[in-house]
């Protein structure tokens, strides 16, 4: 009996203990669940009570049968969003529904957005304050709501239900240990986080274009999904495309052809789904305001529109962004063959193709592949160096190596030796174990000459920027390392493509003339454009340094000539003349060392001058201005001019950029363009990137460019427009005075 009584007492105590904690374990309350065809609906409160003067979170719970789905606030092409119409006591207020991230539901050509499985739609309830400050007894209230939904599978069934939920309203929070239910909290975590401070804007024409600063978003390390909260704005079948442009996320989609009313505010949900690596899903929601897009985005859209006569093509997915960039890179590389800076080496390659006309197709193909390998590897190498330097914080772009006087001096020496070889002054070969001939001319017996000709073609091509190249390189440097290297490799393939076609298509090779004595004369003639290139590089060197440095570099060229002369005599000397060969060897080493030393000293004279200039803003650099209308670029002066409603034409150039100088010669420096600027009251600002300049590099980055030339026209109160990289007076007139 004692044991029985003790057990009974313990059982009763245990029951009391458990009952005492039942509210804390439940900590939420749900209305009666109403069963409708293929769905159950109910109202849920986060807590089993309300507190006067505070807010509470409620939810509408829908549980459809397997295979059935309900709809999001933007149902898509078909469907109806679920609705919750409250009937509340006086002074109670319910907020708009808060929706979890939907899923894309494609069915028979229609694209919809909704939910399979259990779904909770949330709403914030504002409870009015109570006048009974000292009364601890709660007041019972009833929350009523009419729910409407559309449930679809192979057929669609509309439904409606009247729900009600009775809750006590306390005038002071009850002193209990109740905590929010874990299930309720887990469901609430499926809602996207609201971002209120994001500075985003959008534009609608034939396309919806939204720009969002990356700094305001979570780290986008996997392809995001984009959902628009407004229906009938875009063509849902293609969906938005997402890309990164500078410091902005660009969202772009084709507009619904039946769009009537353009909203001033647009709700956008960005979702990063969970990944195979274990990354948790995350989502944010923000509101974009209709307005002007950032200049870098406008420049990107303008550049990517070159293939469609000014109309911006649709980037329907991330892979298409890469495809467009690869097409631009290929076209730019092909056009680069016709640029003036590549002509000297291009001539050598043509000569080598003529020489290979009598060789077998296999040998000709080997030379073509070797040349292509030299070009592509060189382009990839330049890309690797650029990416590495940019990773460590250097602000550089295409042609950055020509901003170094040391590299310019190296090119002067290299091309001068090449010119002397073509002139017949020296036959490079045996003493240098064919390495020099590999650079200077094509060797019939070895593909090494073709490879180094490809390297040389790439080196001398860097001062040029062909059409389409700027857009491709700008896109490449905003992407991953692998994509960037791929774009540069395709650009190199474009440069090598014409010679690959001739090497692999016999019909094209048969068009070339037959080898003969004329080739010797033509080879000697090719030395003269090489010498002109040397003169141009000396001029660039003088702009980077000073007259003393140029004089020293010329002395170095003379010593280099002495070195080559000694080398030629050493090759002709008899093997028995040991002493003479020894003396020649000493003189050879001495003259070569002196030539190299003089070049280093000459380039070193730039150190003080260049670094002083680099530390100054562009407006403080010394630059000769021939025309009173021409101003040195200054960011502050540009901003002031635009604020005053003035039209401004900006020219970003460099002395080592042949394309830039050609455009200035045939367009910008002509009387026609000068009169146009004067008549239309256009201010002309010129930025010199011959030496590294952080202000100009930053300006280029605004337009997603990393090289010159860059031409931008600012009309009053309109977004800036990027002009083509090849200019004429007519092109400039069409941009300033559009018909």
C-alpha positions as CSV (number, residue, x, y, z in Angstrom):
1,X,0.0,0.0,0.0
2,X,2.8,2.4,0.9
3,X,4.5,1.7,-2.4
4,X,1.2,2.2,-4.3
5,X,0.5,5.5,-2.5
6,X,4.1,6.8,-3.2
7,X,3.7,5.9,-6.8
8,X,0.4,7.6,-7.0
9,X,1.8,10.8,-5.4
10,X,4.8,10.8,-7.8
11,X,2.5,10.3,-10.8
12,X,0.3,13.2,-9.8
13,X,3.3,15.4,-9.2
14,X,4.7,14.4,-12.6
15,X,1.4,15.2,-14.3
16,X,1.3,18.6,-12.6
17,X,4.9,19.2,-13.6
18,X,4.2,18.4,-17.2
19,X,0.9,20.4,-17.4
20,X,2.7,23.4,-15.9
21,X,5.0,23.4,-18.9
22,X,2.5,22.7,-21.7
23,X,2.0,26.4,-22.6
24,X,5.8,26.9,-22.8
25,X,6.2,23.9,-25.1
26,X,3.4,24.9,-27.4
27,X,3.9,28.7,-27.2
28,X,1.7,29.3,-30.2
29,X,-1.9,28.8,-31.2
30,X,-3.6,27.8,-34.4
31,X,-7.2,28.2,-35.6
32,X,-9.4,25.4,-36.6
33,X,-8.0,23.9,-39.8
34,X,-10.5,24.0,-42.6
35,X,-10.4,21.2,-45.2
36,X,-11.2,22.2,-48.8
37,X,-10.7,20.1,-52.0
38,X,-7.0,19.2,-52.1
39,X,-5.9,21.7,-49.4
40,X,-6.1,22.6,-45.7
41,X,-6.0,26.2,-44.5
42,X,-5.7,27.7,-41.0
43,X,-4.5,30.8,-39.1
44,X,-1.4,30.6,-36.8
45,X,-0.2,33.1,-34.1
46,X,3.4,33.2,-33.0
47,X,2.2,33.3,-29.4
48,X,-1.0,32.1,-27.6
49,X,-1.7,35.7,-26.5
50,X,-1.3,39.4,-27.7
51,X,0.1,42.3,-25.7
52,X,-1.5,45.8,-26.0
53,X,0.7,48.4,-27.7
54,X,2.9,45.8,-29.3
55,X,2.9,43.8,-32.5
56,X,2.5,40.1,-33.2
57,X,3.3,37.9,-36.2
58,X,0.5,35.9,-37.7
59,X,0.6,33.4,-40.6
60,X,-1.8,31.9,-43.1
61,X,-0.9,28.2,-43.4
62,X,-1.8,26.4,-46.6
63,X,-1.2,22.6,-47.0
64,X,-2.0,21.4,-50.5
65,X,-2.1,17.8,-51.5
66,X,0.9,16.3,-53.2
67,X,1.4,17.6,-56.7
68,X,-0.9,20.6,-56.2
69,X,0.5,24.2,-55.9
70,X,-0.6,27.6,-54.8
71,X,0.7,31.0,-56.2
72,X,3.1,33.7,-55.2
73,X,2.2,37.4,-55.1
74,X,3.3,37.6,-58.8
75,X,1.7,34.4,-60.1
76,X,3.4,34.7,-63.5
77,X,1.8,34.1,-66.8
78,X,-1.3,32.5,-65.3
79,X,-2.8,31.9,-61.9
80,X,-4.0,34.1,-59.0
81,X,-2.1,35.1,-55.9
82,X,-3.5,33.9,-52.5
83,X,-5.4,36.7,-50.7
84,X,-6.1,37.3,-47.0
85,X,-8.8,39.9,-46.2
86,X,-8.8,40.7,-42.5
87,X,-11.9,41.6,-40.3
88,X,-10.3,43.1,-37.2
89,X,-11.5,44.8,-34.0
90,X,-11.3,48.5,-33.8
91,X,-7.8,50.1,-34.1
92,X,-6.1,46.8,-35.0
93,X,-4.0,46.9,-38.1
94,X,-2.6,44.1,-40.2
95,X,0.4,44.6,-42.6
96,X,0.8,43.3,-46.1
97,X,1.5,39.6,-46.6
98,X,5.1,38.5,-46.5
99,X,5.9,35.8,-49.0
100,X,8.6,33.1,-48.9
101,X,10.8,32.8,-52.0
102,X,8.8,31.1,-54.7
103,X,9.7,28.4,-57.1
104,X,9.5,28.6,-60.9
105,X,6.7,26.4,-62.3
106,X,6.7,25.8,-66.0
107,X,3.6,24.1,-67.5
108,X,2.6,23.9,-71.2
109,X,4.5,27.0,-72.3
110,X,3.5,29.1,-69.3
111,X,5.9,30.3,-66.6
112,X,4.4,30.6,-63.2
113,X,5.7,31.3,-59.6
114,X,4.3,29.5,-56.6
115,X,4.6,26.8,-54.0
116,X,4.3,23.1,-53.7
117,X,3.8,21.7,-50.3
118,X,3.1,23.5,-47.0
119,X,3.4,27.3,-47.2
120,X,3.2,30.0,-44.6
121,X,2.3,33.5,-45.6
122,X,3.1,36.0,-42.8
123,X,1.5,39.3,-41.6
124,X,2.4,41.7,-38.9
125,X,-0.5,42.6,-36.5
126,X,-0.3,46.0,-34.8
127,X,-2.2,45.9,-31.4
128,X,-3.5,49.3,-30.1
129,X,-2.4,50.4,-26.6
130,X,-4.6,49.8,-23.6
131,X,-6.1,52.4,-21.2
132,X,-6.2,49.8,-18.4
133,X,-2.7,50.2,-17.1
134,X,-3.3,48.5,-13.8
135,X,-5.6,45.7,-14.9
136,X,-3.8,42.4,-15.3
137,X,-6.9,40.5,-16.6
138,X,-6.8,39.8,-20.4
139,X,-9.4,40.8,-22.9
140,X,-10.6,38.2,-25.4
141,X,-10.7,39.3,-29.0
142,X,-11.5,37.4,-32.2
143,X,-9.4,37.8,-35.4
144,X,-11.4,37.0,-38.5
145,X,-10.1,36.6,-42.1
146,X,-11.5,35.6,-45.4
147,X,-9.0,33.6,-47.5
148,X,-9.0,33.1,-51.2
149,X,-6.6,31.0,-53.3
150,X,-6.2,29.1,-56.5
151,X,-5.0,25.5,-56.4
152,X,-3.6,23.9,-59.5
153,X,-2.3,20.7,-60.8
154,X,-3.6,19.5,-64.2
155,X,-6.7,21.5,-63.4
156,X,-7.2,24.6,-61.3
157,X,-9.7,24.9,-58.4
158,X,-10.4,28.2,-56.8
159,X,-11.1,28.1,-53.1
160,X,-12.3,30.3,-50.2
161,X,-12.6,30.0,-46.4
162,X,-13.5,32.1,-43.4
163,X,-11.1,31.7,-40.6
164,X,-11.1,33.0,-37.1
165,X,-8.7,32.9,-34.2
166,X,-9.5,33.9,-30.5
167,X,-6.6,35.3,-28.5
168,X,-6.3,37.0,-25.1
169,X,-4.9,40.5,-25.1
170,X,-2.8,41.3,-22.0
171,X,-2.3,44.9,-20.9
172,X,1.2,43.9,-19.6
173,X,3.3,41.0,-20.9
174,X,2.6,37.9,-18.8
175,X,5.4,36.7,-16.6
176,X,5.8,33.3,-18.2
177,X,8.6,31.4,-19.8
178,X,6.8,31.1,-23.1
179,X,9.1,31.2,-26.1
180,X,8.4,31.4,-29.8
181,X,7.7,28.0,-31.4
182,X,10.7,26.5,-33.3
183,X,8.5,25.5,-36.2
184,X,7.1,29.1,-36.5
185,X,10.7,30.5,-36.4
186,X,11.9,28.1,-39.0
187,X,9.1,29.0,-41.3
188,X,9.8,32.7,-40.8
189,X,13.4,32.2,-41.8
190,X,12.2,31.3,-45.3
191,X,11.2,34.9,-45.8
192,X,13.7,37.0,-47.8
193,X,15.5,39.7,-45.8
194,X,14.3,43.2,-46.5
195,X,17.0,45.7,-47.6
196,X,16.0,49.3,-47.1
197,X,19.2,51.2,-47.8
198,X,20.1,49.8,-51.2
199,X,20.7,52.5,-53.8
200,X,19.2,50.7,-56.8
201,X,17.6,52.0,-60.0
202,X,16.0,50.6,-63.1
203,X,15.1,51.6,-66.6
204,X,12.5,50.3,-69.0
205,X,12.6,50.5,-72.8
206,X,12.6,47.3,-74.8
207,X,14.3,45.7,-71.8
208,X,14.1,46.0,-68.1
209,X,17.5,46.9,-66.7
210,X,18.1,47.0,-63.0
211,X,21.5,47.9,-61.4
212,X,22.2,47.1,-57.7
213,X,25.5,48.0,-55.9
214,X,27.2,44.8,-55.0
215,X,28.2,46.2,-51.6
216,X,24.5,46.2,-50.6
217,X,24.0,42.6,-51.4
218,X,25.2,39.3,-49.8
219,X,28.3,37.7,-51.4
220,X,27.1,36.3,-54.7
221,X,29.2,33.1,-55.0
222,X,26.7,31.1,-57.0
223,X,24.1,31.8,-59.7
224,X,21.2,33.8,-58.2
225,X,17.6,33.5,-59.0
226,X,15.6,36.7,-59.6
227,X,11.9,37.2,-59.1
228,X,10.0,40.4,-59.7
229,X,7.1,41.2,-57.3
230,X,5.1,42.9,-60.0
231,X,3.2,40.9,-62.7
232,X,3.2,41.5,-66.4
233,X,6.4,43.5,-66.5
234,X,8.8,41.1,-68.2
235,X,8.7,38.1,-70.5
236,X,8.7,35.3,-67.9
237,X,9.5,32.6,-70.4
238,X,13.1,33.9,-70.9
239,X,13.5,35.3,-67.4
240,X,16.1,37.8,-66.1
241,X,19.8,37.5,-66.8
242,X,22.3,38.4,-64.2
243,X,25.9,39.7,-64.7
244,X,28.5,41.7,-62.8
245,X,29.5,45.1,-64.3
246,X,32.2,46.8,-62.3
247,X,30.8,47.3,-58.7
248,X,27.2,46.6,-59.8
249,X,25.0,43.6,-60.3
250,X,23.1,44.0,-63.6
251,X,19.7,42.4,-63.9
252,X,18.2,42.4,-67.4
253,X,15.1,41.0,-69.0
254,X,13.0,41.5,-72.0
255,X,9.9,43.5,-71.3
256,X,6.4,42.0,-71.6
257,X,5.1,43.1,-75.0
258,X,1.7,43.8,-73.4
259,X,3.1,46.0,-70.6
260,X,0.8,49.0,-70.0
261,X,1.6,50.7,-66.7
262,X,5.2,51.1,-65.7
263,X,5.5,51.0,-61.9
264,X,7.7,53.7,-60.3
265,X,8.8,51.2,-57.7
266,X,9.6,47.6,-58.4
267,X,9.9,44.8,-55.8
268,X,12.8,42.4,-56.5
269,X,13.7,39.2,-54.8
270,X,17.2,37.8,-55.2
271,X,17.7,34.2,-54.0
272,X,20.9,32.2,-53.6
273,X,19.8,28.6,-53.5
274,X,21.7,26.1,-51.3
275,X,24.7,24.6,-53.1
276,X,26.2,21.1,-53.3
277,X,29.1,22.5,-51.1
278,X,26.8,22.9,-48.2
279,X,26.2,26.7,-48.5
280,X,22.8,27.6,-47.0
281,X,20.2,29.2,-49.0
282,X,19.7,33.0,-48.6
283,X,17.5,35.6,-50.1
284,X,17.0,39.3,-50.0
285,X,14.2,41.6,-51.2
286,X,14.6,45.2,-52.1
287,X,12.7,48.0,-54.0
288,X,14.2,49.5,-57.1
289,X,13.2,53.0,-58.1
290,X,12.8,54.1,-61.8
291,X,15.7,56.4,-62.6
292,X,19.1,56.9,-64.2
293,X,21.5,53.9,-64.4
294,X,25.2,54.3,-63.3
295,X,27.5,55.5,-66.0
296,X,29.5,52.2,-65.9
297,X,26.3,50.3,-66.6
298,X,25.3,52.6,-69.4
299,X,28.8,52.3,-71.0
300,X,28.6,48.5,-70.7
301,X,25.2,48.4,-72.4
302,X,26.4,50.8,-75.1
303,X,29.4,48.7,-75.8
304,X,27.5,45.4,-75.8
305,X,25.0,46.9,-78.2
306,X,27.6,47.3,-81.1
307,X,26.3,44.1,-82.8
308,X,22.7,45.2,-82.9
309,X,23.0,48.7,-84.4
310,X,22.5,50.3,-81.0
311,X,19.8,48.0,-79.7
312,X,20.9,46.3,-76.6
313,X,20.8,42.5,-77.1
314,X,19.1,40.2,-74.6
315,X,21.5,38.4,-72.3
316,X,19.1,35.6,-71.3
317,X,21.6,33.8,-69.1
318,X,25.1,34.0,-67.7
319,X,26.5,31.8,-70.4
320,X,25.3,34.2,-73.1
321,X,27.3,37.0,-71.4
322,X,30.4,34.9,-71.9
323,X,29.5,34.0,-75.5
324,X,29.1,37.7,-76.4
325,X,32.4,38.5,-74.8
326,X,34.1,35.7,-76.7
327,X,32.6,36.9,-80.0
328,X,33.9,40.4,-79.3
329,X,37.3,39.1,-78.4
330,X,37.5,37.0,-81.6
331,X,36.4,40.0,-83.8
332,X,38.8,42.3,-82.0
333,X,41.7,39.9,-82.5
334,X,41.0,39.6,-86.2
335,X,40.7,43.3,-86.7
336,X,43.9,43.8,-84.8
337,X,45.7,42.3,-87.8
338,X,44.9,45.5,-89.8
339,X,46.0,48.0,-87.1
340,X,49.2,50.0,-87.9
341,X,51.2,48.8,-84.9
342,X,51.0,45.2,-86.1
343,X,52.0,46.0,-89.7
344,X,55.7,45.4,-89.5
345,X,55.5,42.0,-87.9
346,X,52.5,41.2,-90.1
347,X,54.7,41.9,-93.2
348,X,57.3,39.4,-91.9
349,X,54.6,36.8,-91.5
350,X,53.4,37.3,-95.0
351,X,56.9,36.9,-96.2
352,X,57.3,33.7,-94.3
353,X,54.1,32.3,-95.8
354,X,55.4,33.1,-99.3
355,X,58.7,31.3,-98.4
356,X,56.7,28.3,-97.2
357,X,54.8,28.0,-100.4
358,X,57.1,25.3,-101.8
359,X,57.1,23.3,-98.6
360,X,54.8,20.4,-97.7
361,X,51.4,21.2,-96.2
362,X,52.4,19.5,-93.0
363,X,55.4,21.9,-92.5
364,X,53.2,24.9,-93.4
365,X,50.6,23.8,-90.9
366,X,53.3,23.3,-88.2
367,X,54.5,26.9,-88.8
368,X,50.9,28.1,-88.6
369,X,50.2,26.3,-85.3
370,X,53.5,27.5,-83.8
371,X,52.7,31.1,-84.7
372,X,49.2,30.7,-83.2
373,X,50.7,29.2,-80.1
374,X,53.1,32.1,-79.7
375,X,50.3,34.6,-80.0
376,X,47.8,32.8,-77.7
377,X,50.4,32.0,-75.0
378,X,51.6,35.7,-75.1
379,X,48.0,37.0,-74.7
380,X,47.4,34.6,-71.8
381,X,50.7,35.6,-70.2
382,X,49.8,39.3,-70.5
383,X,46.4,38.5,-68.9
384,X,48.0,36.6,-66.1
385,X,50.3,39.5,-65.3
386,X,47.5,42.0,-65.5
387,X,45.3,39.9,-63.2
388,X,48.1,39.4,-60.7
389,X,49.0,43.0,-60.5
390,X,45.3,44.0,-60.2
391,X,44.9,41.5,-57.4
392,X,47.7,43.2,-55.5
393,X,46.0,46.6,-55.9
394,X,47.7,48.0,-59.1
395,X,45.5,50.1,-61.3
396,X,46.6,48.9,-64.8
397,X,45.0,48.1,-68.1
398,X,45.7,47.0,-71.6
399,X,49.1,48.3,-72.8
400,X,50.3,48.8,-69.2
401,X,53.8,47.6,-70.0
402,X,54.2,50.6,-72.4
403,X,53.8,52.9,-69.5
404,X,57.3,51.7,-68.4
405,X,60.2,53.4,-70.1
406,X,62.3,50.3,-69.5
407,X,59.9,48.2,-71.7
408,X,59.8,50.9,-74.4
409,X,63.6,51.0,-74.4
410,X,63.6,47.2,-74.8
411,X,61.2,47.4,-77.7
412,X,63.5,50.1,-79.3
413,X,66.5,47.7,-79.1
414,X,64.5,44.7,-80.3
415,X,62.9,46.3,-83.3
416,X,66.2,48.1,-84.2
417,X,68.0,44.7,-84.3
418,X,65.1,43.3,-86.4
419,X,65.5,46.2,-88.9
420,X,69.2,45.7,-89.2
421,X,68.7,42.0,-89.8
422,X,66.1,42.7,-92.6
423,X,68.5,45.3,-94.1
424,X,71.2,42.6,-94.4
425,X,73.6,44.3,-91.9
426,X,73.8,41.1,-89.9
427,X,72.6,37.6,-90.3
428,X,71.5,36.4,-86.9
429,X,71.8,32.7,-86.4
430,X,74.7,30.5,-85.8
431,X,76.4,32.4,-82.9
432,X,73.1,32.7,-81.0
433,X,72.1,29.2,-81.8
434,X,69.3,30.3,-84.0
435,X,67.6,32.1,-81.1
436,X,68.0,35.5,-82.6
437,X,66.8,34.3,-85.9
438,X,63.8,32.9,-84.2
439,X,62.8,36.4,-83.2
440,X,64.0,38.2,-86.3
441,X,62.9,35.9,-89.1
442,X,61.2,32.7,-89.9
443,X,63.4,29.6,-90.0
444,X,62.4,27.1,-92.7
445,X,63.7,24.2,-90.7
446,X,62.2,25.0,-87.3
447,X,58.8,26.1,-86.0
448,X,60.7,28.1,-83.3
449,X,60.8,31.1,-85.6
450,X,57.1,31.1,-86.1
451,X,56.5,30.8,-82.4
452,X,58.7,33.9,-81.6
453,X,57.1,35.8,-84.5
454,X,53.8,35.2,-82.7
455,X,55.3,36.5,-79.5
456,X,56.7,39.6,-81.2
457,X,53.3,40.2,-82.9
458,X,51.6,40.3,-79.6
459,X,54.2,42.6,-78.0
460,X,53.9,45.2,-80.7
461,X,50.1,44.8,-80.8
462,X,49.7,46.1,-77.3
463,X,49.7,49.8,-78.2
464,X,46.6,49.2,-80.4
465,X,43.1,48.6,-79.4
466,X,40.8,47.4,-82.1
467,X,37.0,47.7,-82.2
468,X,35.2,45.3,-79.9
469,X,38.4,44.7,-77.8
470,X,37.6,47.2,-75.1
471,X,34.2,45.7,-74.4
472,X,35.6,42.1,-74.3
473,X,38.6,43.1,-72.0
474,X,36.3,45.1,-69.7
475,X,34.0,42.1,-69.3
476,X,36.9,39.7,-68.9
477,X,38.5,41.6,-66.0
478,X,35.2,41.7,-64.2
479,X,34.8,37.9,-64.3
480,X,36.6,35.0,-62.7
481,X,40.2,34.2,-63.6
482,X,39.2,31.3,-65.8
483,X,36.8,33.4,-67.9
484,X,39.3,36.2,-68.2
485,X,42.0,33.9,-69.4
486,X,39.6,32.4,-71.9
487,X,38.6,35.8,-73.3
488,X,42.3,36.8,-73.8
489,X,43.1,33.4,-75.4
490,X,40.3,33.8,-77.9
491,X,41.5,37.3,-78.6
492,X,44.9,35.9,-79.4
493,X,43.3,33.2,-81.6
494,X,41.6,36.0,-83.5
495,X,45.0,37.6,-84.2
496,X,46.4,34.3,-85.4
497,X,43.3,33.2,-87.3
498,X,44.1,34.6,-90.8
499,X,47.5,32.8,-90.9
500,X,46.0,29.6,-89.6
501,X,43.5,29.7,-92.4
502,X,46.2,30.2,-95.0
503,X,48.3,27.4,-93.4
504,X,45.5,24.9,-93.4
505,X,43.6,25.7,-96.5
506,X,45.7,25.0,-99.6
507,X,43.4,27.0,-101.9
508,X,44.2,30.2,-99.9
509,X,47.9,29.4,-99.9
510,X,47.9,29.0,-103.6
511,X,46.9,32.7,-104.0
512,X,50.3,33.8,-102.6
513,X,53.0,34.7,-105.2
514,X,55.8,32.3,-106.0
515,X,59.1,32.7,-104.2
516,X,61.9,34.5,-106.1
517,X,64.5,37.2,-106.1
518,X,61.8,39.8,-105.4
519,X,61.6,38.5,-101.9
520,X,65.1,39.7,-101.0
521,X,64.2,43.2,-102.2
522,X,60.8,43.0,-100.3
523,X,62.6,41.8,-97.2
524,X,65.0,44.7,-97.3
525,X,62.1,47.1,-97.9
526,X,60.3,45.8,-94.7
527,X,63.2,47.2,-92.7
528,X,61.9,50.8,-93.3
529,X,58.5,50.4,-91.5
530,X,60.5,48.8,-88.7
531,X,62.8,51.8,-88.5
532,X,59.7,54.1,-88.5
533,X,58.3,52.1,-85.6
534,X,61.6,52.6,-83.8
535,X,61.3,56.4,-84.4
536,X,57.8,56.3,-83.0
537,X,58.9,54.4,-79.9
538,X,61.8,56.9,-79.4
539,X,59.1,59.7,-79.5
540,X,57.1,57.8,-76.9
541,X,60.2,57.4,-74.8
542,X,60.9,61.1,-75.0
543,X,57.3,61.9,-73.8
544,X,57.9,59.6,-70.8
545,X,61.3,60.9,-69.9
546,X,63.3,63.8,-71.3
547,X,65.8,64.8,-74.0
548,X,68.8,63.6,-72.0
549,X,67.3,60.1,-71.7
550,X,66.6,60.0,-75.4
551,X,70.2,61.0,-76.2
552,X,71.5,58.2,-73.9
553,X,69.2,55.7,-75.5
554,X,70.5,56.7,-79.0
555,X,74.1,56.2,-77.7
556,X,72.9,52.7,-76.6
557,X,71.6,52.0,-80.1
558,X,75.1,52.9,-81.5
559,X,76.7,50.6,-79.0
560,X,74.2,47.9,-79.9
561,X,75.2,48.4,-83.6
562,X,78.8,48.1,-82.6
563,X,78.0,44.8,-80.8
564,X,76.3,43.4,-83.9
565,X,79.1,44.6,-86.1
566,X,81.6,42.8,-83.9
567,X,79.4,39.7,-83.9
568,X,79.4,39.7,-87.7
569,X,83.2,39.9,-87.9
570,X,83.6,37.2,-85.2
571,X,81.4,34.9,-87.4
572,X,83.6,35.6,-90.4
573,X,86.9,35.0,-88.5
574,X,88.8,31.8,-89.1
575,X,88.8,29.3,-86.3
576,X,92.6,29.5,-86.2
577,X,92.7,33.2,-85.4
578,X,92.2,32.5,-81.7
579,X,93.6,35.7,-80.4
580,X,91.6,37.8,-82.8
581,X,88.4,35.9,-81.9
582,X,89.2,36.4,-78.2
583,X,89.6,40.1,-78.6
584,X,86.4,40.3,-80.6
585,X,84.7,38.4,-77.8
586,X,85.8,40.8,-75.2
587,X,84.8,43.8,-77.3
588,X,81.5,42.1,-78.0
589,X,80.7,41.6,-74.3
590,X,81.9,45.1,-73.5
591,X,79.8,46.8,-76.1
592,X,76.8,44.7,-75.3
593,X,77.1,45.4,-71.7
594,X,77.6,49.1,-72.4
595,X,74.5,49.2,-74.6
596,X,72.4,47.5,-72.0
597,X,73.8,49.8,-69.2
598,X,73.1,52.9,-71.2
599,X,69.5,51.8,-71.8
600,X,69.0,51.2,-68.1
601,X,70.4,54.5,-67.2
602,X,68.4,56.3,-69.9
603,X,65.1,54.7,-68.7
604,X,66.1,55.4,-65.1
605,X,66.2,59.1,-65.8
606,X,62.4,58.9,-65.8
607,X,62.1,57.7,-62.2
608,X,62.0,61.1,-60.6
609,X,59.9,62.7,-63.3
610,X,57.4,59.8,-63.8
611,X,56.8,59.2,-60.1
612,X,56.3,62.8,-59.3
613,X,53.7,63.0,-62.1
614,X,52.0,59.8,-61.0
615,X,51.4,61.3,-57.6
616,X,49.7,64.3,-59.0
617,X,46.1,64.5,-60.3
618,X,45.7,64.6,-64.0
619,X,44.9,68.3,-64.0
620,X,48.4,69.0,-62.5
621,X,50.4,67.1,-65.1
622,X,52.5,69.0,-67.6
623,X,51.0,68.6,-71.1
624,X,51.3,70.8,-74.1
625,X,47.9,72.0,-75.3
626,X,48.0,73.4,-78.9
627,X,44.4,74.6,-78.9
628,X,42.8,76.9,-76.4
629,X,39.7,74.7,-76.4
630,X,41.5,71.6,-75.2
631,X,41.5,71.1,-71.4
632,X,43.5,68.6,-69.4
633,X,41.0,66.1,-67.8
634,X,40.1,66.8,-64.2
635,X,37.4,64.9,-62.4
636,X,36.3,67.8,-60.3
637,X,36.1,70.2,-63.3
638,X,34.1,67.5,-65.2
639,X,31.6,67.2,-62.4
640,X,31.3,71.0,-62.2
641,X,30.7,71.3,-65.9
642,X,28.0,68.6,-65.8
643,X,26.4,70.2,-62.8
644,X,26.2,73.5,-64.8
645,X,24.5,71.7,-67.7
646,X,27.4,71.9,-70.1
647,X,28.2,69.5,-72.8
648,X,31.6,67.7,-72.5
649,X,33.6,65.5,-74.7
650,X,36.3,63.4,-72.9
651,X,39.2,61.9,-74.7
652,X,41.3,59.3,-72.8
653,X,44.5,58.7,-74.8
654,X,48.2,57.8,-74.5
655,X,51.3,58.6,-76.7
656,X,52.1,55.0,-77.1
657,X,48.5,54.2,-78.4
658,X,48.7,54.4,-82.2
659,X,44.9,54.1,-82.5
660,X,44.5,57.1,-80.2
661,X,47.0,59.2,-82.3
662,X,45.3,58.1,-85.5
663,X,41.9,59.2,-84.2
664,X,43.3,62.6,-83.1
665,X,45.0,63.1,-86.5
666,X,42.0,62.3,-88.7
667,X,39.2,63.4,-86.4
668,X,39.7,65.2,-83.2
669,X,42.4,67.6,-84.4
670,X,40.6,68.6,-87.6
671,X,39.1,72.0,-88.1
672,X,35.8,70.4,-88.7
673,X,35.6,68.9,-85.2
674,X,37.0,72.0,-83.6
675,X,34.4,74.2,-85.2
676,X,31.7,71.6,-84.2
677,X,32.8,71.8,-80.6
678,X,32.8,75.6,-80.7
679,X,29.4,75.9,-82.4
680,X,27.7,73.4,-80.1
681,X,29.5,74.8,-76.9
682,X,31.2,71.4,-76.2
683,X,34.0,71.4,-73.7
684,X,36.9,69.1,-74.8
685,X,38.8,67.4,-72.0
686,X,41.8,65.2,-72.7
687,X,43.4,62.7,-70.3
688,X,47.0,61.5,-70.9
689,X,47.6,57.9,-69.8
690,X,51.1,57.7,-71.3
691,X,52.4,57.3,-67.8
692,X,50.4,55.6,-65.1
693,X,47.7,57.9,-63.7
694,X,45.3,56.7,-61.0
695,X,42.7,59.3,-61.8
696,X,42.5,58.2,-65.4
697,X,42.6,54.6,-64.5
698,X,39.6,55.2,-62.2
699,X,37.7,57.0,-64.9
700,X,38.3,54.0,-67.3
701,X,37.0,51.6,-64.7
702,X,33.8,53.6,-64.4
703,X,33.0,52.5,-68.0
704,X,34.3,49.0,-67.5
705,X,37.4,49.7,-69.6
706,X,41.0,48.9,-68.8
707,X,42.7,50.5,-71.8
708,X,42.7,53.5,-74.2
709,X,41.3,54.9,-76.3
710,X,38.0,55.9,-74.6
711,X,35.8,58.6,-75.9
712,X,32.8,59.7,-73.9
713,X,30.3,62.4,-74.8
714,X,28.2,64.1,-72.1
715,X,25.1,65.9,-73.5
716,X,23.3,68.2,-71.0
717,X,21.0,66.3,-68.6
718,X,21.5,63.0,-70.4
719,X,23.5,59.9,-69.5
720,X,27.0,59.7,-71.0
721,X,27.5,58.0,-74.3
722,X,30.6,55.9,-75.3
723,X,31.8,56.5,-78.9
724,X,33.4,53.8,-81.1
725,X,37.2,53.3,-80.8
726,X,37.7,54.3,-84.4
727,X,36.6,57.9,-85.1
728,X,35.9,60.1,-88.0
729,X,34.6,63.7,-88.0
730,X,31.3,62.3,-89.2
731,X,30.9,59.9,-86.3
732,X,31.6,62.6,-83.8
733,X,29.1,64.9,-85.5
734,X,26.4,62.2,-85.4
735,X,26.8,61.8,-81.7
736,X,26.8,65.5,-80.9
737,X,24.1,66.5,-83.4
738,X,21.9,63.4,-83.7
739,X,19.2,63.6,-86.4
